[in-house]
Amino acid sequence: IYNTYTHNNPIGKWKLQSNFQQPPPHPVYIYKHAHAHSSHRSHHHLISNQFISNMKINLPLIHALFLLILCLNSIAEARIRHYRWEVKYEFKSPDCYRKLVITINGRSPGPTILAQQGDTIVVDLKNSLLTENVAIHWHGIRQIGTPWADGTEGVTQCPILPGDTFRYKFVVDRAGTYLYHAHYGMQREAGLYGSIRVALPDGEKEPFFYDYDRSIILNDWYHRSTYEQAAGLSSVPFVWVGDPQSLLIQGKGRFNCTTPGTAAGLCNATNPECSPYVFTVVPGKTYRLRIGSLTALAALSFEIEGHNMTVVETDGHYVEPFVVNNLYIYSGETYSVLVTANQDPTRNYWAVTKMVSRNNTTPNGFGIFNYYPNHPTRSPPTVPPSGPWWNDVESRVSQSLAIRSHPNYIHPVPQTSDRVIILLNTQNRINGGVKWSINNVSFTLPHTPHLVSLKHDLLHTFDQTPPPDTINGYEAYDINIAPPNANATSSNSLYRLKFNTTVDIILQNANTLNVNNSETHPWHLHGHDFWVVGYGDGKFNASEDPKRYYNLVNPIMKNTVPVHPYGWTALRFVADNPGVWAFHCHIESHFYMGMGVVFEEGIEKVTRLPSSIMGCGDSKRFLKP
């Protein structure tokens, strides 16, 4: 367990020696990083007193060190964060079961991007998957002025071919907690994902205090490959992906290797790759845990045994603080919670993640909340918490309703909208296959990216019939029964939004093809944040329910929001970001099956597109031989 720990830093990486797999919060290093709370944002790195006391006075050496510090400071001031990533398949055992995983520089989750508000991020991504394309979406980054860097294959770019290197370059315009992940096929669930952490500019403070800052990604994990799953979803008869085999905390979980049917030699319960994830804390200190979910299917609860969590931020926006024991989190969401290590310091505690919203067979995921100096592998003396009931919808809705903007950080919401689009989520059939549809239209991606087609007037490359704002017969539609007419159509068309207008989107849930079944869907909007102005049970009434929106005073802004079973969610945004933006369910299989739409706004304001995003479909004509 005596490993070298690599400390990620906004201006580089140093190898730091530590006594544990997860370093103690107060080790003495040659380079000592400034505390990460809101009052310590400097990028200066001080030479430790211990190091100086052990060296002889050498003026030329001191002069060289002084120049080095100046150089480091100048790099920090340049505010360009340059990353070089290689994406490839490697055999890994994140839950003790050995399978192919997509890694970045050998890691899954990939490296955390650390930056300050206003910085430019440059990622040179080499695709070494050999037989597979790739694209990466920067989840929560609005891409103002760079819509081609959004990373959505088929919408904003052509995929990156095997062997090619593609440069993503964009500005992180707002502090907060964000994510990145694959946006090609169903690659995200193969391990291609990571965190983005954006700090405030120097001199600015957050409306809460903490001592240390950690990023954690929660995920679910399948043993079957994404190809097998996609083939089943596309087949007739339909083959569902089923429940995930494990839940991971920061890429670590544990599958029961004695499970019947587990192939001999593929599962090793003693593999250190699947040792529990350890959060090492110092008694009395407060920690900001930046928690993101990138599950392929699961809605999750997360708790730390015996500790309250104070929610202070979500999707890059400060919230009016509220306390939870269980945090409900849906795929694509991020939350910052404050946790104080104020319990008995002589023992460790369980961190538990549980799949909710679906009746499932997936075991809970476990980590260890390790009080320093207890050994990080020392198991807590208690039985792990079992978590909330999977079907406790009321508690999940209560959390959704509790999330409001911090009083000092309210973004005023327009009191009326210019357009209302009601998106009815239904499960349907097309040519015998099972699909998800929006207003009876199942979305498919075009071969030529929408952004290129619209900017270069290649309108023949996608369906020009716009999808409907409201499905015909919506007033008479019964959301509580399976669709009476299960047939739907497919299309790659999009919504054209008038630039700088205010748009209301109503996400309306309904019964699936199965009797008495409605699912939770987390919807993510690219290129925007939106105000969450209302939730409701049952069917949305277009004439009455807008009068009862629960919050037009201090609604939270988010980029991902759930629509609960047999309910509706109302959101409002301003179409003020020129480009083409996907809006879709963040469950991998659901988007693959057609649960999504695309919005275009202000395309005439988009500047010249880089040739690097072209090369597929009709965009080949713009590449010089």
C-alpha positions as CSV (number, residue, x, y, z in Angstrom):
1,I,0.0,0.0,0.0
2,Y,3.0,2.3,-0.1
3,N,2.5,3.9,-3.4
4,T,3.5,7.1,-5.2
5,Y,0.5,9.5,-5.4
6,T,0.2,11.8,-8.4
7,H,-1.2,15.1,-7.4
8,N,-3.2,16.8,-10.1
9,N,-2.5,20.6,-10.2
10,P,-3.8,23.3,-12.6
11,I,-0.3,23.9,-13.8
12,G,1.2,20.5,-13.9
13,K,1.7,17.2,-12.0
14,W,4.3,16.2,-9.4
15,K,4.9,12.8,-8.0
16,L,4.3,13.1,-4.2
17,Q,5.3,10.5,-1.7
18,S,2.6,9.4,0.7
19,N,2.1,6.5,3.2
20,F,-1.3,5.5,1.9
21,Q,-3.1,4.7,-1.3
22,Q,-5.1,7.9,-0.7
23,P,-2.7,10.5,0.8
24,P,-3.2,11.9,4.3
25,P,-4.6,15.4,4.0
26,H,-1.5,17.0,5.6
27,P,1.6,15.3,4.1
28,V,4.8,17.3,3.8
29,Y,6.0,17.5,0.3
30,I,8.8,19.2,-1.5
31,Y,6.0,21.2,-3.2
32,K,3.3,22.1,-0.8
33,H,-0.1,22.9,-2.5
34,A,-2.2,25.8,-1.1
35,H,-5.4,24.8,0.7
36,A,-8.2,24.4,-1.7
37,H,-11.0,26.3,0.1
38,S,-12.4,29.5,-1.0
39,S,-10.0,31.8,0.7
40,H,-6.9,30.0,-0.7
41,R,-7.0,30.3,-4.5
42,S,-3.4,31.1,-5.2
43,H,-1.4,29.0,-7.6
44,H,1.9,29.7,-5.8
45,H,3.8,26.6,-4.6
46,L,6.0,27.1,-1.7
47,I,9.3,25.3,-1.0
48,S,8.9,23.6,2.4
49,N,11.0,24.7,5.4
50,Q,12.2,21.1,5.8
51,F,13.6,21.1,2.3
52,I,15.4,24.5,2.8
53,S,16.8,23.5,6.2
54,N,18.4,20.4,4.7
55,M,20.2,22.2,1.8
56,K,23.3,24.3,2.0
57,I,23.0,28.0,1.1
58,N,23.8,28.1,-2.6
59,L,23.1,31.5,-4.2
60,P,23.1,30.2,-7.9
61,L,20.7,27.4,-6.9
62,I,18.4,29.8,-5.0
63,H,18.4,32.1,-8.0
64,A,17.5,29.2,-10.3
65,L,14.7,28.2,-8.0
66,F,13.4,31.8,-7.9
67,L,13.3,31.9,-11.7
68,L,11.5,28.5,-11.7
69,I,8.8,30.0,-9.4
70,L,8.4,33.0,-11.7
71,C,8.1,30.6,-14.6
72,L,5.4,28.6,-12.8
73,N,3.5,31.8,-12.0
74,S,3.7,33.0,-15.6
75,I,2.2,29.7,-16.7
76,A,-0.6,30.1,-14.3
77,E,-1.3,33.6,-15.5
78,A,-1.5,32.4,-19.1
79,R,-4.6,30.5,-18.1
80,I,-4.2,27.9,-20.8
81,R,-4.5,24.3,-19.5
82,H,-3.1,21.9,-22.0
83,Y,-3.8,18.2,-21.8
84,R,-2.6,15.4,-24.0
85,W,-4.8,12.3,-23.8
86,E,-4.6,8.9,-25.5
87,V,-7.8,6.9,-25.5
88,K,-7.5,3.1,-25.8
89,Y,-8.9,-0.2,-24.6
90,E,-7.2,-1.9,-21.7
91,F,-8.1,-4.9,-19.5
92,K,-9.2,-3.6,-16.1
93,S,-11.1,-5.0,-13.1
94,P,-12.9,-2.1,-11.5
95,D,-15.3,-4.4,-9.7
96,C,-13.0,-7.5,-9.6
97,Y,-14.4,-8.8,-12.9
98,R,-11.9,-8.5,-15.8
99,K,-13.1,-6.8,-19.0
100,L,-12.1,-4.3,-21.6
101,V,-12.3,-0.7,-20.4
102,I,-11.8,2.5,-22.4
103,T,-9.1,4.5,-20.6
104,I,-7.5,7.9,-20.9
105,N,-3.8,7.7,-20.4
106,G,-4.3,4.3,-18.8
107,R,-7.0,5.5,-16.3
108,S,-10.7,5.2,-15.8
109,P,-12.1,7.5,-14.6
110,G,-9.8,9.7,-16.6
111,P,-7.7,12.7,-15.4
112,T,-9.6,15.5,-13.6
113,I,-9.4,18.8,-15.5
114,L,-8.5,21.6,-13.0
115,A,-8.9,25.2,-14.1
116,Q,-10.1,28.7,-13.1
117,Q,-13.0,30.5,-14.5
118,G,-12.0,32.1,-17.8
119,D,-9.3,29.6,-18.6
120,T,-8.9,28.1,-22.0
121,I,-8.8,24.3,-22.0
122,V,-6.9,22.5,-24.8
123,V,-7.2,18.8,-25.1
124,D,-5.3,16.9,-27.8
125,L,-7.1,13.6,-28.0
126,K,-5.5,10.7,-29.8
127,N,-7.9,7.9,-30.7
128,S,-6.0,4.6,-30.1
129,L,-9.2,2.4,-30.0
130,L,-7.9,0.9,-33.3
131,T,-11.3,-0.2,-34.6
132,E,-13.7,2.4,-33.1
133,N,-14.5,6.1,-33.5
134,V,-14.8,8.4,-30.5
135,A,-16.0,11.8,-29.4
136,I,-16.0,13.5,-26.0
137,H,-18.6,15.9,-24.6
138,W,-17.7,18.5,-22.0
139,H,-20.8,18.2,-19.9
140,G,-22.0,21.5,-18.4
141,I,-19.6,23.7,-20.4
142,R,-21.8,26.0,-22.5
143,Q,-19.3,26.4,-25.3
144,I,-20.1,30.0,-25.8
145,G,-18.5,30.9,-29.2
146,T,-17.2,27.4,-29.8
147,P,-20.3,25.2,-30.5
148,W,-18.1,22.9,-32.6
149,A,-16.2,21.9,-29.4
150,D,-19.3,20.5,-27.7
151,G,-18.2,16.9,-28.6
152,T,-21.6,15.5,-29.8
153,E,-21.1,13.2,-32.7
154,G,-23.7,13.7,-35.4
155,V,-24.8,17.1,-34.0
156,T,-21.6,19.2,-33.7
157,Q,-18.8,17.1,-35.2
158,C,-17.8,14.1,-37.1
159,P,-16.4,11.3,-34.9
160,I,-12.6,11.0,-34.4
161,L,-11.3,8.2,-36.5
162,P,-9.0,5.5,-35.2
163,G,-5.4,6.8,-35.2
164,D,-6.4,10.4,-35.5
165,T,-5.6,13.2,-33.0
166,F,-8.3,15.8,-32.5
167,R,-8.0,19.1,-30.7
168,Y,-10.8,20.3,-28.4
169,K,-10.3,24.0,-27.4
170,F,-12.8,25.9,-25.3
171,V,-13.2,28.4,-22.4
172,V,-14.6,27.4,-19.0
173,D,-16.7,30.5,-18.5
174,R,-18.1,29.7,-15.0
175,A,-16.8,28.2,-11.8
176,G,-18.4,25.0,-10.7
177,T,-18.5,21.2,-10.9
178,Y,-18.7,19.6,-14.3
179,L,-18.0,16.3,-16.2
180,Y,-16.7,15.0,-19.4
181,H,-17.6,11.7,-21.1
182,A,-17.8,9.9,-24.4
183,H,-20.6,10.9,-26.7
184,Y,-20.4,8.3,-29.4
185,G,-22.6,5.2,-29.4
186,M,-22.7,3.9,-25.8
187,Q,-19.0,4.3,-25.1
188,R,-19.5,6.3,-21.9
189,E,-20.5,3.2,-20.0
190,A,-17.2,1.5,-21.1
191,G,-15.3,3.8,-18.8
192,L,-14.6,6.9,-20.9
193,Y,-15.4,9.7,-18.4
194,G,-14.0,12.1,-15.8
195,S,-14.4,15.3,-13.8
196,I,-14.0,19.0,-14.5
197,R,-13.4,21.3,-11.5
198,V,-13.4,25.1,-12.2
199,A,-12.3,27.4,-9.4
200,L,-13.3,31.1,-9.0
201,P,-10.9,33.8,-10.1
202,D,-8.3,34.9,-7.6
203,G,-9.8,37.2,-5.0
204,E,-13.4,35.9,-5.3
205,K,-15.0,33.8,-2.5
206,E,-17.7,31.3,-2.4
207,P,-20.7,31.6,0.0
208,F,-19.5,28.7,2.2
209,F,-16.3,27.5,3.9
210,Y,-14.4,24.3,3.6
211,D,-10.9,23.0,4.2
212,Y,-10.4,20.5,1.3
213,D,-11.9,19.8,-2.1
214,R,-12.5,16.3,-3.6
215,S,-14.1,15.1,-6.9
216,I,-16.0,11.8,-6.9
217,I,-17.9,10.2,-9.8
218,L,-20.6,7.6,-9.1
219,N,-21.3,5.1,-11.8
220,D,-22.9,1.8,-12.6
221,W,-21.0,-1.1,-14.3
222,Y,-21.9,-3.7,-16.8
223,H,-19.9,-6.8,-17.7
224,R,-21.3,-7.2,-21.2
225,S,-19.7,-4.9,-23.8
226,T,-21.5,-1.9,-25.2
227,Y,-21.6,-3.7,-28.6
228,E,-23.5,-6.6,-27.1
229,Q,-25.9,-4.2,-25.4
230,A,-26.5,-2.1,-28.5
231,A,-27.1,-5.2,-30.6
232,G,-29.7,-6.4,-28.2
233,L,-31.4,-3.0,-28.1
234,S,-31.6,-2.9,-31.9
235,S,-32.7,-6.5,-32.4
236,V,-36.1,-8.1,-33.0
237,P,-37.0,-9.5,-30.6
238,F,-35.8,-6.8,-28.3
239,V,-33.2,-7.7,-25.7
240,W,-33.0,-5.3,-22.7
241,V,-29.6,-4.5,-21.1
242,G,-30.8,-5.5,-17.7
243,D,-29.6,-4.3,-14.3
244,P,-25.9,-3.3,-13.9
245,Q,-23.7,-5.9,-12.2
246,S,-22.1,-3.3,-9.8
247,L,-22.0,0.2,-8.6
248,L,-18.7,2.1,-8.6
249,I,-17.4,4.9,-6.5
250,Q,-14.6,6.8,-8.3
251,G,-14.1,3.7,-10.5
252,K,-14.0,1.1,-7.7
253,G,-16.7,-1.5,-6.8
254,R,-17.0,-5.1,-5.8
255,F,-18.8,-7.9,-7.7
256,N,-19.4,-11.2,-5.9
257,C,-17.1,-13.5,-7.8
258,T,-19.1,-16.5,-6.5
259,T,-22.2,-15.5,-8.5
260,P,-23.5,-18.4,-10.5
261,G,-22.5,-18.2,-14.2
262,T,-19.4,-16.2,-13.6
263,A,-16.7,-17.5,-15.9
264,A,-13.7,-19.1,-14.2
265,G,-10.6,-16.9,-14.2
266,L,-12.4,-13.6,-15.0
267,C,-13.2,-12.6,-11.4
268,N,-10.6,-12.1,-8.7
269,A,-11.8,-10.8,-5.4
270,T,-8.2,-10.1,-4.2
271,N,-7.4,-7.8,-7.1
272,P,-6.3,-4.4,-5.6
273,E,-8.1,-2.7,-8.5
274,C,-11.4,-3.4,-6.8
275,S,-10.5,-2.5,-3.2
276,P,-13.0,0.0,-1.8
277,Y,-12.5,3.7,-2.6
278,V,-11.2,5.5,0.4
279,F,-12.1,9.1,1.4
280,T,-9.3,10.0,3.9
281,V,-10.3,12.9,6.3
282,V,-8.8,14.7,9.2
283,P,-11.1,14.9,12.3
284,G,-12.7,18.3,12.6
285,K,-12.1,19.4,9.0
286,T,-14.8,20.2,6.5
287,Y,-14.7,18.7,3.0
288,R,-16.3,19.8,-0.2
289,L,-17.3,16.6,-2.0
290,R,-18.0,17.3,-5.7
291,I,-20.2,14.4,-6.6
292,G,-21.2,13.6,-10.2
293,S,-23.2,10.8,-11.6
294,L,-22.4,9.2,-15.0
295,T,-24.5,6.1,-14.7
296,A,-25.7,4.3,-17.8
297,L,-29.0,3.4,-16.2
298,A,-29.2,3.9,-12.5
299,A,-30.7,6.7,-10.4
300,L,-28.7,6.6,-7.2
301,S,-28.8,7.6,-3.5
302,F,-25.5,8.4,-1.8
303,E,-24.8,8.6,2.0
304,I,-22.0,8.6,4.4
305,E,-22.8,6.6,7.6
306,G,-23.4,8.9,10.6
307,H,-22.7,12.1,8.7
308,N,-25.0,14.9,7.4
309,M,-24.3,16.4,4.0
310,T,-25.1,20.1,3.3
311,V,-25.9,20.7,-0.4
312,V,-24.3,24.0,-1.6
313,E,-24.0,23.7,-5.4
314,T,-25.5,21.9,-8.3
315,D,-24.5,21.9,-12.0
316,G,-22.3,25.0,-11.4
317,H,-24.9,27.1,-9.4
318,Y,-25.0,27.9,-5.7
319,V,-28.0,26.7,-3.9
320,E,-29.7,27.8,-0.7
321,P,-28.0,25.3,1.6
322,F,-30.1,22.4,2.9
323,V,-29.1,19.2,4.8
324,V,-29.6,15.6,3.6
325,N,-28.7,12.2,5.0
326,N,-29.2,10.6,1.5
327,L,-28.4,12.5,-1.6
328,Y,-30.4,11.5,-4.7
329,I,-28.5,12.0,-7.9
330,Y,-29.4,11.2,-11.5
331,S,-27.2,10.5,-14.4
332,G,-25.6,13.8,-15.7
333,E,-26.1,15.7,-12.4
334,T,-23.4,17.2,-10.2
335,Y,-23.7,18.3,-6.6
336,S,-21.3,19.9,-4.1
337,V,-21.9,18.8,-0.5
338,L,-20.1,19.8,2.6
339,V,-19.2,17.1,5.1
340,T,-17.6,17.7,8.4
341,A,-15.5,14.9,10.0
342,N,-17.2,15.4,13.4
343,Q,-17.9,11.8,14.5
344,D,-15.9,9.3,16.6
345,P,-12.4,9.6,15.1
346,T,-11.3,6.1,16.4
347,R,-13.1,4.3,13.6
348,N,-13.9,4.4,9.9
349,Y,-17.4,4.8,8.4
350,W,-19.2,3.4,5.3
351,A,-20.0,5.4,2.2
352,V,-22.9,3.8,0.4
353,T,-24.4,4.2,-3.0
354,K,-27.7,2.5,-3.9
355,M,-29.7,2.1,-7.1
356,V,-33.2,3.6,-6.7
357,S,-36.2,4.3,-9.0
358,R,-36.1,0.8,-10.5
359,N,-36.8,-2.6,-8.8
360,N,-33.4,-4.1,-9.3
361,T,-30.9,-6.8,-8.4
362,T,-27.8,-4.6,-8.3
363,P,-25.9,-4.7,-5.0
364,N,-25.0,-1.5,-3.2
365,G,-21.7,0.1,-3.8
366,F,-19.4,0.8,-0.8
367,G,-16.5,3.0,0.0
368,I,-14.7,3.9,3.3
369,F,-14.8,7.3,5.0
370,N,-11.4,7.0,6.6
371,Y,-10.6,9.1,9.7
372,Y,-6.9,9.7,9.7
373,P,-4.8,8.2,11.2
374,N,-6.9,5.0,11.1
375,H,-5.7,2.6,8.5
376,P,-7.6,3.2,5.2
377,T,-8.3,-0.5,4.7
378,R,-9.7,-0.9,8.2
379,S,-13.4,-1.9,7.8
380,P,-16.0,0.1,9.8
381,P,-17.3,-2.0,12.8
382,T,-20.9,-1.6,11.7
383,V,-23.2,-3.1,9.2
384,P,-23.4,-0.7,6.1
385,P,-26.6,1.4,5.8
386,S,-29.1,-0.3,3.6
387,G,-30.2,3.0,2.0
388,P,-33.7,4.2,1.1
389,W,-36.4,2.2,-0.5
390,W,-36.0,2.0,-4.3
391,N,-39.6,3.1,-4.9
392,D,-39.7,6.0,-2.4
393,V,-40.7,8.6,-5.1
394,E,-41.9,11.1,-2.5
395,S,-38.5,11.5,-1.0
396,R,-36.9,12.0,-4.4
397,V,-39.5,14.6,-5.4
398,S,-39.0,16.4,-2.1
399,Q,-35.3,16.8,-2.8
400,S,-36.1,18.2,-6.3
401,L,-38.5,20.8,-4.7
402,A,-35.9,21.8,-2.1
403,I,-33.3,22.9,-4.6
404,R,-33.5,26.7,-4.9
405,S,-30.9,29.4,-5.9
406,H,-28.8,30.9,-3.2
407,P,-30.3,34.3,-2.1
408,N,-27.1,36.1,-3.2
409,Y,-26.8,34.3,-6.5
410,I,-30.2,34.5,-8.1
411,H,-30.3,34.7,-11.9
412,P,-33.6,36.5,-12.6
413,V,-36.0,34.3,-14.6
414,P,-38.1,35.7,-17.4
415,Q,-41.7,35.8,-16.1
416,T,-43.2,34.7,-19.4
417,S,-42.1,32.6,-22.3
418,D,-42.4,33.1,-26.1
419,R,-42.8,29.4,-26.9
420,V,-44.0,26.3,-25.1
421,I,-42.9,22.8,-26.3
422,I,-44.4,19.8,-24.5
423,L,-42.3,16.7,-24.9
424,L,-44.3,13.6,-24.3
425,N,-41.9,10.6,-23.4
426,T,-43.4,7.3,-24.6
427,Q,-42.1,3.9,-25.4
428,N,-43.1,2.7,-28.9
429,R,-42.4,0.2,-31.7
430,I,-40.9,0.8,-35.1
431,N,-40.8,-2.2,-37.5
432,G,-41.1,-4.6,-34.6
433,G,-38.3,-3.0,-32.6
434,V,-38.7,-1.2,-29.3
435,K,-37.9,2.5,-29.3
436,W,-38.3,5.6,-27.1
437,S,-40.1,8.5,-28.7
438,I,-40.8,12.2,-28.1
439,N,-44.2,13.2,-29.4
440,N,-44.3,9.9,-31.3
441,V,-41.0,10.6,-33.1
442,S,-37.9,8.5,-32.3
443,F,-34.7,10.5,-32.8
444,T,-31.8,9.3,-35.0
445,L,-28.5,11.0,-35.5
446,P,-27.7,12.2,-39.1
447,H,-24.5,11.1,-40.9
448,T,-23.6,14.7,-41.6
449,P,-23.5,16.7,-38.3
450,H,-26.4,19.2,-38.0
451,L,-24.0,22.1,-37.3
452,V,-22.1,21.6,-40.6
453,S,-25.3,21.0,-42.5
454,L,-27.0,24.2,-41.3
455,K,-23.9,26.4,-41.6
456,H,-23.1,25.2,-45.1
457,D,-26.7,24.9,-46.3
458,L,-26.6,21.1,-46.7
459,L,-30.3,20.8,-45.8
460,H,-30.8,17.7,-47.8
461,T,-28.8,15.8,-45.3
462,F,-31.5,15.7,-42.6
463,D,-35.3,15.6,-42.5
464,Q,-36.7,19.1,-43.0
465,T,-40.1,18.3,-41.4
466,P,-39.8,19.9,-37.9
467,P,-40.9,17.8,-34.9
468,P,-44.2,18.9,-33.3
469,D,-44.3,21.3,-30.3
470,T,-47.2,19.1,-29.0
471,I,-48.3,15.7,-30.1
472,N,-51.6,15.6,-31.9
473,G,-54.3,14.5,-29.5
474,Y,-52.3,15.4,-26.4
475,E,-55.4,16.6,-24.5
476,A,-57.0,13.1,-24.8
477,Y,-53.8,11.1,-24.2
478,D,-53.9,8.9,-21.1
479,I,-50.4,8.8,-19.5
480,N,-51.5,6.1,-17.1
481,I,-51.8,3.3,-19.6
482,A,-49.6,1.8,-22.3
483,P,-49.8,3.6,-25.6
484,P,-53.0,2.6,-27.4
485,N,-51.2,3.0,-30.7
486,A,-47.7,1.7,-30.1
487,N,-46.3,2.6,-33.5
488,A,-44.1,5.6,-34.0
489,T,-41.8,7.1,-36.7
490,S,-38.1,8.0,-36.7
491,S,-36.5,11.2,-37.8
492,N,-33.3,13.2,-37.5
493,S,-35.1,16.6,-37.8
494,L,-34.6,19.4,-35.3
495,Y,-36.4,22.3,-33.6
496,R,-35.5,25.8,-35.0
497,L,-35.7,28.3,-32.2
498,K,-35.9,32.1,-32.7
499,F,-32.7,33.6,-31.4
500,N,-32.8,35.3,-28.0
501,T,-36.4,34.1,-27.3
502,T,-37.5,32.5,-24.0
503,V,-38.6,28.8,-24.4
504,D,-40.5,26.6,-22.0
505,I,-40.0,22.9,-22.2
506,I,-42.4,20.6,-20.5
507,L,-41.1,17.1,-20.0
508,Q,-44.1,14.8,-19.7
509,N,-43.7,11.3,-18.4
510,A,-46.1,8.4,-19.3
511,N,-46.6,4.7,-19.0
512,T,-44.2,2.5,-20.9
513,L,-45.2,-0.5,-23.1
514,N,-45.4,-2.5,-19.8
515,V,-48.5,-2.2,-17.6
516,N,-48.3,0.0,-14.6
517,N,-44.7,1.2,-15.3
518,S,-43.3,4.7,-15.6
519,E,-39.6,5.4,-15.4
520,T,-37.4,8.3,-14.2
521,H,-35.6,10.1,-17.0
522,P,-32.8,12.6,-16.4
523,W,-32.7,15.1,-19.2
524,H,-29.6,17.0,-20.1
525,L,-29.4,20.2,-22.3
526,H,-26.2,21.0,-24.1
527,G,-25.0,24.6,-24.6
528,H,-27.3,26.0,-21.9
529,D,-28.4,26.2,-18.3
530,F,-32.1,26.4,-17.6
531,W,-34.4,27.5,-14.8
532,V,-36.4,24.6,-13.2
533,V,-39.7,26.3,-12.7
534,G,-42.1,23.5,-11.9
535,Y,-42.7,19.9,-11.0
536,G,-46.1,18.1,-11.0
537,D,-47.9,14.8,-10.7
538,G,-50.0,13.4,-13.5
539,K,-50.6,15.1,-16.8
540,F,-49.5,18.7,-17.5
541,N,-52.4,21.1,-18.1
542,A,-51.2,23.7,-20.6
543,S,-53.8,26.3,-19.5
544,E,-53.8,25.8,-15.7
545,D,-50.4,24.5,-14.6
546,P,-48.2,27.4,-15.7
547,K,-50.2,29.5,-13.2
548,R,-49.0,27.2,-10.5
549,Y,-45.3,27.0,-11.3
550,Y,-43.8,26.6,-7.9
551,N,-40.9,29.0,-8.3
552,L,-40.5,32.0,-10.5
553,V,-38.7,33.9,-7.7
554,N,-35.5,32.0,-7.0
555,P,-35.5,28.9,-9.2
556,I,-32.3,26.9,-9.5
557,M,-30.5,26.8,-12.8
558,K,-29.3,23.4,-14.0
559,N,-28.2,21.6,-17.1
560,T,-29.7,18.2,-16.1
561,V,-33.0,17.5,-14.4
562,P,-35.2,14.5,-13.7
563,V,-38.8,13.9,-14.8
564,H,-40.3,11.6,-12.2
565,P,-42.7,8.7,-12.9
566,Y,-46.1,9.7,-14.1
567,G,-45.1,13.3,-13.6
568,W,-43.9,16.4,-15.4
569,T,-41.0,18.9,-15.1
570,A,-41.1,22.4,-16.5
571,L,-38.0,24.3,-17.4
572,R,-37.3,27.6,-19.0
573,F,-34.3,28.9,-21.0
574,V,-33.3,31.7,-23.3
575,A,-32.1,30.6,-26.8
576,D,-29.1,33.0,-26.8
577,N,-26.2,30.7,-27.6
578,P,-25.7,30.4,-31.4
579,G,-25.3,26.8,-32.4
580,V,-27.0,23.4,-32.5
581,W,-27.6,21.7,-29.2
582,A,-28.7,18.2,-28.2
583,F,-31.3,17.7,-25.5
584,H,-31.8,14.1,-24.4
585,C,-32.3,11.5,-21.7
586,H,-28.9,10.8,-20.1
587,I,-29.6,7.1,-19.7
588,E,-27.3,5.6,-22.4
589,S,-29.8,3.0,-23.7
590,H,-32.7,5.5,-23.8
591,F,-30.8,8.0,-25.9
592,Y,-29.6,5.1,-28.1
593,M,-33.2,4.1,-28.5
594,G,-34.3,7.6,-29.6
595,M,-35.1,9.6,-26.5
596,G,-33.8,13.0,-27.6
597,V,-34.2,16.1,-29.7
598,V,-32.0,18.9,-31.1
599,F,-32.4,22.7,-30.9
600,E,-30.9,25.1,-33.4
601,E,-30.6,28.8,-32.6
602,G,-28.8,31.7,-34.2
603,I,-26.9,29.6,-36.7
604,E,-26.2,32.6,-38.8
605,K,-24.2,34.1,-35.9
606,V,-21.8,31.1,-35.7
607,T,-18.4,31.9,-37.1
608,R,-16.4,29.8,-39.6
609,L,-16.4,26.2,-38.6
610,P,-13.0,24.4,-38.2
611,S,-12.3,21.8,-40.8
612,S,-11.3,19.3,-38.1
613,I,-15.0,18.6,-37.3
614,M,-15.7,17.5,-40.9
615,G,-14.9,14.4,-42.9
616,C,-18.1,12.4,-42.6
617,G,-21.2,12.3,-44.8
618,D,-21.5,15.3,-47.1
619,S,-19.0,17.3,-45.0
620,K,-16.2,15.4,-46.9
621,R,-16.5,17.9,-49.7
622,F,-14.9,20.6,-47.4
623,L,-11.7,18.6,-46.8
624,K,-8.9,19.4,-49.2
625,P,-7.1,16.3,-50.5
